[in-house]
Amino acid sequence: MDEAKRRLRMSNPWHLLATGFGSGLSPVVPGTMGSLAAIPFWLLLIQLPWQLYSLIVMFSICIGVYLCHQTAKDMRVHDHGSIVWDEFVGMWINADGATGQ
């Protein structure tokens, strides 16, 4: 495990979210693992009315900027591969468009 990953604390909610609930810690293709881990959350989100879905996605983008910045700062590495919150939100945006919701 690299030095930056050792600085992560999964008990820290920012780190937990930024790493996609740990999916970004995969030793192989962490971004893809983050995208795959986002699918069950998307399946829950699409049950909501589109207005609430959109609000949650927008909130996730805004909060994601802070939590990814804070996690990168704690790891002392800019945009480390284990930070996959952007894959989560990107999957929610693209999957919603793909289904025509």
Secondary structure, DSSP 8 states (H G I E B T S, - for coil): --HHHHT--TTSHHHHHHTTTTGGG-SS-HHHHHHHHHHHHHHHHTTS-HHHHHHHHHHHHHHHHHHHHHHHHHHTSTT-TT--HHHHHHHHHHHHHHHT-
